[in-house]
Amino acid sequence: MPRRNRPSSARLALGGVFGALALAVMLLGSVLPAATIAAPAFAGILIVPVAIEWGMKTGYLLYGAIGILSLMVVPDKEMALLFVFFLGYYPLAKARIERLRRRGAQWAVKIALFNGAVLLAYGLILFVFPLPEVREEFAAMGWAFAAALLALGNVTFALYDVAVARTVGLYCARLRPQLLRKR
């Protein structure tokens, strides 16, 4: 039987711990106003070890569970929606996107995915399920500033992409052997 399909209490516990940790990060992120983007970004990275150990389907299942729970229990709905619409699944989608042969094509897909997800998330936040505090922020800053903010978001996203890659590398090289060593 392939290693990934073999039941293991350590791997199952690892999935539960990383899922609970990701949800705790989302809850703690709602305490700090500056963590609206940082908390879901970090929570999304915490799903990656589960996908490595149990497969991508399990990673996406955990993402869905954390997303639903975040929408229900996290007080900062903007943060929960950012997790659901982009930051939760991106570390998993990144692996699939990087199967493309050309680096330029990879970045084109990544940037298009980021911009589409952010515009969809904020379109829902502003027009479908309006969050008054976010609407007031956007009204105060104007569309030109919002466009500049999106451009800055693209730069930040590129840095996040590199951080995800390095974090996954760190997990595979250093943490995974220690967490799953046979006794």
N, C-alpha and C positions, 0 to 999 in steps of 0.2 A: 504494500500500500504506500502511495506517495507520502512523504513526510508531512505535507500540508494537510492531508485528510485524516491523519492519525490523531485520535483524541489525546489530549494532554491537559491535565489540570493546570499546569503552569501557564500554558498558552491561553487557556480559557480565562484564568485569573488575570492574565496580562490584558486581555481584551476588556474585561470588566473594570480593571483599574484605570486603563487609559481612557475609557469612555466616561467614567465617573470624574476623572481628573479634567477632561475637556469640558464637561458640564460645570464643574466647580470653577474653572477659569472663566467661563461665560458669566456665571453668577457673580464672581468677585469683580469682574470687569465692569459690571453695572454700578459699582460703588465709585469708581474713578471716572470722571468725565473724559479724560484723555485716553481711556482704554476702549473707546467705542470701536476702534479698528484693530488695535493691538490684541485685545482678548480673543475675538473670533479668529484672527490670524494664527495665534498660538494654539488655540483649540483645534484648528484644522490640521496643524502639524502633528498634534497628538494622536490623530487617527491613523497616521502612516504606519507606525509599528504594528498595528492590528492588521492592516492590509498586507504588510510584509509577511507576517506570521500565518495568517489565515486566508489570504487571497483578497483580490480587489472587490469581489462581491460582498465579502464580509466587511470590508472597509466602507463601502457605500451603504451597507445596511446600518453600520454604526453611525455614519454621517447622518442618515435619515432619522435615526432614533434621537441623536443629540439635537438635530434641527427641530424636530417636533417638540422635544422637551424644552428647548430654548425658547421657542415661540410661546410655550405655555407658562414657564416659570421665570424667565429672565425679565426683570422690570424694564430694561432698556430695549424696546422693540426694534429700534434702528440697528442696534448691535446684533440682535437675533436675526434680522432680515439680511444683514451683511454676511453672516455665517451661512445662512440658507442659500442665498443667491450666488455666493462666490467663494468666500474664504474657507468654507467647510469642505467643499469638494475639490477645490483647485489642487491641493497637493496630490490627490489621487489622479485627477485628470492630467496633471503635468507628466506623469509617467507615460500615459498614452500619447500625448502630444509629442513627446520627445522621441517617439518611434519614427517620426518623419525624418527623412534622410538629410534634408537641407536645413541648416540653422536658421536661415532667413524665413523659411516657411514655418518653422517652429515658432519663431518670435511673432510672425504675422498672425498666426492662430492664437497665440497667447494674448497678444494685445487686443485682438478682436473679441476674444472671450471676456477679457477683463472689462473693456469698455461697454460691451453689450450687457454684461451682468450688472455693472454699476448703474448704467442708465436705466435698466429695467427695475432694479431694486429701488432706486430713488424716484423713478416714475410712479411706482406703486406707493411709496412712502408719501409722495407729494399729492398725488391725484386720486388714487383708488382707496387707500387706507390712510387718510391724512393723519400725520402726527403733528399736532400744533406747534411744538417746539422746533421741529425740523423745518416746517413751513415758514415760521418766523425767521429762522436763521437764513434761509434761502432768499426770502423777501428782503431782508436787510442787506445781504451781500450783492445782490444783482446777478444777472446772467453772465456778464463779463468775468466777474470774480469766480463764479461757479465754473466757467470754462477753464480759467487758469488753475483752479483747484483740481479739475479733472486731469489737466496736463501734468500737474505735480503728482497726482495719484498714479499716473503712468510711470513716472520715474520711481516712485516708491514701490510700485508693483514689480519693476525690474529688480530692485534690491531684494524684495520679498522672494522672488523666484530663485535668486542665488542663495538666500538664506534657507529656503526649503531644501534645495539640493545639498547644501552643506550639512544641514541637520540630519537628513536621511543618511548621508554618508557617515556621519558621526555615530548614528544609531547602529548602522550595519557593522561598522568597524570596531567600535568600542563597547557600546551598551548591550547590544544583542548577545554577544558571547557571554557576558556576565549574567544577564538576566535569565538566559536559557541554558546555562551550563548544566551538564549532567552530573549528578552527585552519586 
